[in-house]
Structure formats: structure tokens, C-alpha cells
């Protein structure tokens, strides 16, 4: 997979940009707040229709415009594809080769990316919400329909929570709760099964990569922590019954607290290094190595799923890694993954190890060679 061209119009601080990206490694250098991250964000948005930084699409539209647009020319193993994404007050429109997609889920996955930013170092030691977002963004790229199921689940969850908050413990209507419970479980089990399957593959790749980075000195284990116990590869109907049982077990607590206490919105991931929990006992270096292993595992997992490598977006992350980890990262993508890197200066990047690299200067929403 190769991005040959990116065009922006009224996107963040870019009034208009037309940029050829013909190098395997594209390095964007410049001071902070000039538009480097905005450029990588636009590529991420072209893949997933949303920002990795904000849930408010309005923030992507420049100050003086009514809409923002992103265009990309992508080479895939089966041919070239033109992608267009437009943000406006009316919502989002997405086109593939000029044909508007009725559902955004039909657009997502045409371009595949792996983003690695400083906040991704929080995947290990941050909140469960960060780890769930990590899962959802990656599964959504390679599993058609996953994001749609997630949206359906979120709608039911919001309605159920609003009802619990607005109704006192003694006023809850069991029949109404039963309807929401069934809808929640119907969508929830699909999400949980997809997450379980994804993590099974992710843990294999991550363990091998982590072992390589640490020269065999550390063994990384990644495990799924659902909000209620799942016993191996279960049929969805069995999982549905377990979900419903769990909801019945926690209903009194939910009525008192006014919130849904079971479901994939409360899932988590756990990381163990040599048998010890990395979130609690891991050093900062071990936590960073774990985050790096996960991101490198994503690259290989996506290739395994779709038959070609995704784009790699490194947003000001190389300066956060020591020389050894930076070298491991560069050796992983060098020559096989088209990569986009941002940095404040070349001194933070081991450029001697980069080949076929184009260096661009970013300043005030302008990009120059």
C-alpha cells in the first residue's frame, strides 16, 4: 500500500495543500504548532474518517471555511484508488473513485494505517478507555462491520444509561430493561468475539517482536480482560446467555448507581512481562517497549489480514524512544512500509538508517522540500 498524493483544502491550518509523497519515508520537520501533526491526522482521517485527537469533526474545518476536504491517491496491490473525504456542518461524505459511499463503514478499510504518537505510550499505563480505543481503531480497519456494530452498541448503551439515571431504583420497569438488555447483549457479544479473535493474533506477533527487541530477555503476554468471564472460543448464543446472566446479577447495583456495569464498554487489556503485570511493575523502559511491540505487531497483523502492509504514521514519537528502540522501529519498517514521520528537527531522528527518504519543511500550514 502506497500513498502517492495527499490534497487538503481548509483542513485545520491548511488552506490548500497538494503534496506528492513519492518516497518510502516522508519526514516532516518544523517547530511545534505549524501543522505537522495536522498533516498526519489528515492521512489517519482518510483511513478511518475520524481524527485520532478529537471526536468533534467541526474542529477539523479551518476557521474561514464551511467545509474541509481530504483527497488521497492510493496504490494497492489490486490497483489504484482515489479517496475523498469531506467534513461539513451537515456531516461527513466519503467517496471511493468518485462514488459516494452510503455508509462510512464501506469506506473505512480502503486505506489502512498504523498511527504511533506519544500518547500511545499510555496504552500500557493509561486508562482502560485508551486501550479500548486502540482495539476499536485497529479492528475497525480489518473487520468490515465492526465499527457499525460498535455504533449500534453505543446507541443502546446511551439510551440505557439515560434511563437508569433518570429513573429511581424503585421506578425501573423490568420489561423496558429487558428490551435494552437484549439489544445490548446482541451487539455486545459481536464486539467481544471480534476483540477476542483480534487479541489472539496480536499477542502472537507482539510476543515475537518484544522478544526480538529485548534480545530474548523478556517475554510479553497480552491478554483480554472482558467485563465478565469468557471461557475460550464460545458460540455467540452461549456468550449472549452469559451476558444476560451478568446483567441480571448486577441489576440492583445498576439501579442504585444509574449506570451500566457490564459489557464491552468496560473491557480492558493486560500486559505481563516475565509473568509480572507491566502496568504495575514494569519500568518506564519496559512499558515503552511493550507499546512499541504492540504497534509493530499491528503492522504485521494488518498485513496478515489484508495481504499488504498499511501506512505507518509516526507523530513526534522517535524523540521519545532511546537509540536502541528507535533503531528497532526503523529496521522494522525500512524498505517495506511507507512511513510518515514528524519531528521538530533532524537531530532527533537516526537518518543514517533511513533510505529513500524525503525531507519536508513544515511552517505555518505550508510544506516545502
C-alpha positions in Angstrom: 0.0 0.0 0.0 1.4 3.4 -1.0 0.1 6.9 -0.8 1.2 8.8 -3.8 -0.5 12.1 -3.2 -2.4 14.0 -0.5 -4.5 17.1 -1.1 -6.0 19.2 1.7 -8.5 22.1 1.5 -9.4 24.2 4.5 -8.3 21.3 6.8 -7.1 22.7 10.2 -4.4 25.3 9.4 -4.0 24.2 5.7 -5.9 26.5 3.4 -4.8 24.4 0.4 -2.1 21.8 0.1 -1.2 19.5 -2.8 1.7 17.2 -1.9 3.3 14.3 -3.7 4.5 11.6 -1.4 6.7 9.5 -3.7 9.2 8.4 -1.0 9.1 5.3 1.1 9.9 7.5 4.1 8.4 11.0 4.3 9.9 13.1 7.0 8.2 16.4 8.1 10.4 18.8 10.1 9.5 22.0 11.8 8.6 23.8 15.1 5.6 22.9 17.1 2.1 24.2 16.1 3.0 24.6 12.4 0.8 21.7 11.1 3.0 18.6 11.2 0.5 16.6 13.3 -2.4 18.0 11.3 -0.9 16.5 8.1 -0.6 13.0 9.7 -4.0 13.4 11.2 -5.5 14.0 7.7 -4.0 10.7 6.5 -5.4 9.0 9.5 -8.8 10.5 8.8 -8.6 9.4 5.2 -8.3 5.8 6.6 -10.8 5.9 9.4 -13.0 9.0 8.6 -12.2 10.5 12.1 -9.4 12.1 13.9 -7.1 10.4 16.4 -7.1 13.5 18.5 -10.7 14.8 18.7 -14.3 13.4 18.4 -15.5 16.7 17.2 -15.3 16.8 13.4 -16.0 20.6 13.4 -12.5 21.1 14.8 -11.1 19.8 11.5 -12.6 22.6 9.5 -10.4 25.7 9.1 -11.5 29.0 10.6 -12.8 30.7 7.5 -14.5 27.8 5.7 -17.7 25.8 5.8 -16.2 22.5 4.9 -12.8 20.7 4.9 -11.7 18.1 2.3 -9.0 15.4 2.2 -8.1 13.7 -1.1 -5.6 10.8 -1.5 -4.3 8.8 -4.4 -3.5 5.3 -3.1 -1.8 2.4 -4.8 -3.0 -1.0 -3.6 -2.0 -4.5 -4.7 -5.1 -4.8 -6.9 -4.9 -1.3 -8.4 -5.0 2.4 -7.7 -7.8 4.0 -5.7 -8.9 7.7 -5.3 -10.3 8.6 -1.9 -12.2 11.7 -0.9 -13.5 12.8 2.4 -15.5 16.0 3.1 -16.4 17.4 6.5 -19.2 20.0 6.8 -21.8 21.1 9.3 -24.1 18.5 7.7 -21.8 15.7 8.5 -19.3 13.6 6.5 -19.2 12.4 2.9 -16.8 9.8 1.6 -16.1 8.7 -2.0 -14.1 5.9 -3.5 -13.1 6.5 -7.1 -15.7 9.3 -7.2 -18.6 7.1 -5.9 -20.2 8.3 -2.7 -20.5 5.6 0.0 -23.9 5.3 1.6 -22.2 4.1 4.8 -18.9 5.3 6.2 -18.2 1.7 7.2 -18.0 0.9 3.5 -15.2 3.5 3.2 -13.2 2.5 6.2 -10.5 -0.1 5.5 -9.8 1.1 1.9 -6.7 2.8 3.2 -5.0 1.1 6.2 -2.8 3.0 8.7 -1.0 2.4 11.9 -0.5 5.6 14.0 2.1 5.8 16.7 2.1 9.0 18.7 3.4 10.0 22.2 0.0 9.4 23.7 0.2 5.8 22.5 2.8 5.2 25.2 -0.1 5.4 27.5 -1.6 2.2 26.0 0.2 0.3 28.7 0.0 2.6 31.8 -3.0 4.7 30.8 -6.8 4.2 31.4 -8.8 1.2 30.1 -10.5 3.7 27.7 -7.2 4.3 25.9 -6.8 0.5 25.4 -10.3 0.1 24.2 -9.9 2.8 21.6 -6.6 1.2 20.5 -8.6 -2.1 19.9 -11.5 -0.4 18.2 -9.5 1.6 15.7 -7.4 -1.4 14.6 -10.2 -3.9 14.4 -12.4 -1.4 12.5 -9.8 -1.3 9.7 -9.6 -5.0 9.1 -13.1 -6.3 10.2 -15.9 -5.0 8.0 -18.9 -4.0 10.0 -17.1 -3.8 13.4 -17.4 0.0 13.7 -21.1 -0.2 12.7 -21.8 -2.8 15.4 -19.9 -0.6 17.9 -22.0 2.4 17.0 -25.2 0.4 17.5 -24.0 -0.8 20.8 -23.1 2.8 21.9 -26.6 4.0 21.0 -28.3 1.3 23.1 -25.8 1.9 25.9 -26.5 5.7 25.9 -30.3 5.1 26.0 -30.0 2.5 28.8 -27.8 4.8 30.9 -30.0 7.8 30.4 -33.0 5.7 31.6 -31.1 4.4 34.6 -30.0 8.0 35.6 -33.5 9.5 35.2 -35.3 6.7 37.0 -35.1 6.0 40.7 -34.2 2.4 41.9 -37.9 1.8 42.8 -39.3 3.0 39.5 -37.4 0.9 36.9 -39.7 -1.0 34.6 -38.3 -4.6 34.2 -40.0 -5.1 30.8 -38.3 -2.0 29.4 -34.9 -3.0 30.8 -35.3 -6.5 29.3 -35.6 -4.9 25.8 -32.5 -2.9 26.3 -30.6 -5.8 27.9 -31.3 -8.0 24.8 -30.2 -5.3 22.4 -27.1 -4.6 24.5 -26.2 -8.2 24.6 -26.9 -8.8 20.9 -24.4 -6.1 19.8 -22.1 -6.6 22.7 -21.3 -10.3 22.1 -20.3 -9.5 18.5 -17.8 -6.8 19.7 -16.4 -9.1 22.4 -15.9 -12.0 19.9 -14.1 -9.7 17.4 -11.9 -8.4 20.2 -11.1 -11.8 21.5 -10.1 -13.0 18.0 -8.0 -9.9 17.3 -6.1 -10.2 20.6 -5.3 -13.9 20.0 -3.5 -12.8 16.8 -2.0 -9.7 18.3 -0.4 -11.5 21.2 1.4 -13.9 18.9 3.0 -11.1 16.9 3.7 -8.8 19.9 5.4 -11.6 21.9 7.8 -12.4 19.0 8.6 -8.7 18.3 9.1 -8.0 22.0 11.5 -10.9 22.4 13.5 -9.6 19.4 13.7 -6.0 20.8 14.9 -7.3 24.2 17.2 -10.0 22.7 15.2 -12.7 24.3 15.5 -11.2 27.8 11.8 -10.5 28.2 8.6 -12.5 27.5 5.5 -10.4 26.8 2.0 -11.8 27.3 -1.1 -9.9 26.1 -4.5 -10.9 27.5 -8.1 -9.8 27.1 -10.0 -8.8 30.2 -13.7 -8.6 29.4 -16.1 -7.2 31.9 -17.4 -10.8 32.6 -15.7 -14.1 32.2 -15.5 -15.7 28.7 -14.5 -19.3 28.6 -12.4 -19.8 25.4 -13.9 -19.7 21.9 -17.6 -19.7 22.7 -20.6 -19.7 20.4 -22.3 -16.3 20.3 -25.5 -17.8 21.6 -23.7 -19.1 24.7 -22.0 -15.7 25.2 -25.4 -14.0 24.8 -26.8 -16.0 27.7 -23.8 -15.3 29.8 -24.1 -11.6 29.1 -27.8 -11.6 30.0 -27.0 -13.5 33.2 -24.3 -11.0 34.2 -26.8 -8.1 33.6 -29.3 -9.8 35.9 -26.6 -10.2 38.6 -25.6 -6.6 38.6 -29.1 -5.0 38.1 -29.5 -3.9 41.7 -26.2 -2.1 41.6 -27.0 -0.5 38.3 -30.4 0.7 39.6 -28.6 2.4 42.6 -25.7 3.8 40.6 -27.6 4.7 37.4 -25.0 3.3 35.1 -24.5 0.1 33.0 -21.9 -2.1 34.8 -21.3 -4.9 32.3 -20.4 -5.0 28.6 -17.6 -4.3 26.2 -17.5 -0.6 27.2 -15.8 -1.9 30.4 -13.3 -4.2 28.8 -9.6 -3.9 29.3 -6.3 -5.4 28.2 -3.5 -6.7 30.4 0.2 -6.9 29.7 2.6 -9.2 31.6 6.4 -9.2 31.2 8.1 -12.3 32.5 4.9 -13.0 34.4 4.6 -9.6 36.1 2.0 -7.1 35.3 3.6 -4.3 33.2 1.1 -1.7 34.1 2.0 -2.0 37.8 5.5 -3.5 38.0 7.1 -2.6 34.6 9.7 0.1 34.4 9.2 3.1 32.1 11.5 1.4 29.6 9.6 -1.8 29.7 6.3 0.0 29.3 7.6 1.8 26.2 9.0 -1.4 24.8 5.6 -3.0 25.3 3.8 -0.1 23.5 6.3 -0.3 20.7 5.9 -4.1 20.4 2.1 -3.6 20.1 2.4 -1.0 17.3 4.8 -3.1 15.4 2.6 -6.1 15.9 -0.3 -4.1 14.4 1.6 -3.7 11.2 2.2 -7.4 10.8 -1.3 -8.3 11.8 -2.9 -5.9 9.2 -0.6 -7.4 6.6 -1.7 -10.9 7.6 -5.4 -9.9 7.4 -5.4 -7.9 4.1 -2.4 -9.2 2.3 -0.4 -5.9 2.2 1.3 -3.5 4.6 -0.5 -0.5 6.0 1.0 3.0 6.1 2.9 3.9 9.3 2.4 7.3 10.8 5.0 8.3 13.5 3.9 11.6 15.1 6.8 13.0 17.1 7.5 9.7 18.7 11.1 9.0 17.7 12.4 11.6 20.1 10.5 9.7 22.9 12.5 6.5 22.2 16.0 5.7 23.1 18.6 4.9 20.4 18.0 1.1 20.6 14.2 1.2 20.4 14.4 3.8 17.6 16.8 1.6 15.6 14.4 -1.4 16.2 11.5 0.6 14.9 13.3 1.8 11.8 14.6 -1.6 11.0 11.0 -3.0 11.1 9.5 -0.6 8.6 12.5 0.2 6.5 12.0 -0.9 2.9 8.6 -2.5 3.3 6.2 0.0 4.9 5.6 3.5 3.6 6.2 5.7 6.6 5.4 9.3 7.5 7.4 10.9 10.4 7.1 14.2 12.1 9.9 15.7 14.3 11.0 19.2 15.4 14.4 18.6 14.0 16.6 16.0 12.2 18.8 15.6 15.2 16.0 13.5 16.9 15.9 11.0 14.0 18.5 8.4 13.2 18.5 9.5 9.5 21.6 7.4 8.7 19.4 4.3 8.8 16.8 5.7 6.5 16.8 5.0 2.8 14.5 6.5 0.1 13.7 9.4 2.5 12.2 12.7 1.5 12.6 15.6 4.0 10.0 18.3 4.0 9.8 21.6 6.0 6.5 22.5 7.6 5.8 26.1 8.6 2.5 27.9 9.0 0.4 25.4 7.1 2.9 25.3 4.2 5.0 22.3 3.2 8.2 22.7 1.2 11.0 20.3 0.1 
